[in-house]
């Protein structure tokens, strides 16, 4: 007889990060982000105080750790005087929605809808002070 612990292995934080950083291509990232979003929605239902937005729950609950506590874009870190370390892999969340038009239908109508892209973020553990070139 299998116990619940034997049925589903526990995913360590390191294994979780390895999974995030090993995903290649936008379609794989989108698929993984959909999985994370479903988990975030369940967490939000269980604990309404955990966050109001899926991205917040992903960042603050799933990605955050003692090592990775602050997240920003490449450009955002540059503005703070930090540079992303060479070879660092990005965390990813949903970007702001943007309006997209579907191809014209047979009736000549263009349907417009919102699409969420993927935003790439780096953590405080992946940056170092920007030093001026000598």
N, C-alpha and C positions, 0 to 999 in steps of 0.2 A: 504494500500500500504506500503510495507516494504522499508526502506531505506537501503543503502549499509552497514551502521553501524549495523543495526539490523540483517542483513543476516549473517555476519561473526564477531564473537566476537573478540575483541582486546586481544592479548596474552601479558600479562605483562612479564617483565623480570623474576620475581619470578616464575610465572607459567611456563615459558620456562625452567628455571633451574630445577624446580620440574619434568618436563617431561623428561629432560635429565637424571636426577639422579634416576628416577623411572624405567627406562628401564632395563630389566633383560635379560640376555642371549645374546650370540653373534648374533643370527639371528635378534633379535629385535633391537640391536644396529646397525647392518648393514642396516636394513630397515630405521631406523631413519636417519642414516648418508646419505643414498641415498636421502632422502627428503631434508635434509639440503644442500646437494651438488647441487641438482636441483635449489634450491633457490639461492645458491651462484653463480651458472652459470648465472642465470638471472640478478643478481646484477652486475656481471662482464660485461655482455653485455650492461647494462644501463650506467655503469660508469667504463670505462677501467682503471681508476686510482685507483680503489678500491683494486686491488691486481692481481697478475699474476697466483696464484694457488688457487684452491678451499679450501685447508686447511687454507691458510692465511685469506681468506674471512670469513670462519667459525670462526676462532679464534679471529680475529680483529674486526669483525662486529657483529657476532652473540653471541659469548661467552663473549667477553670483556665487562666490566662495570667498574664503579668506584671502586667496591669491587674486582673484578677479572680482573687484568690488566696484569699479567705475568703468563705464563704457562710453565710447565716443567714436565718431567717424575719423577717418584718416585726416581729413581737413580740420575737424574739430580739435584733434590732438595738436596739429601744427599751430593752430591759433593759441593754444595753451603753452606753446614753447616745447612741445614734445614731438618726437619722431617715432614712428612705428618701427620696431626692430626688424631687420631684414629676415625674411623667411616666415614671419608671423602669419598664421592663418586667421581669417576673420570669423567672428561670430556673426550670425545673421538673424534679422527680424523682418517683419513686414514694413515696407516703406509707406509713406502717405499715399492714399489712393489717387489715381490720376484717371482722367476721363479718356476712354478709348472708343473708337468707332469701329463697329463690325463692318465687314464688307457689305456693299450694297445688296439689298435683297432684290428679288425679281421685280418687285413693284417700284424699285428705285428709292426705297427708304433706307436710311442709314440709322441703325440702332446704336445708341450711345450707352455705355455702361462704365462702371468704375472697376479698375483693376489695381490690385495691390502688387507692387514690385517687391524686390528684396533689397534691404539696406544692409550694408556690411559695417560691422563695428569691431573695434579693438578694445581690449581692456587695459587697465593701468599696468598690468603685469607684462604687457607686450610693447611698452614704450620706454624710451629713455630720453633724457634731456637733449634738446637740439643744441648742438655746439656750432658756433660760427666757424666757417672755413678759414683756415689760416693762410 
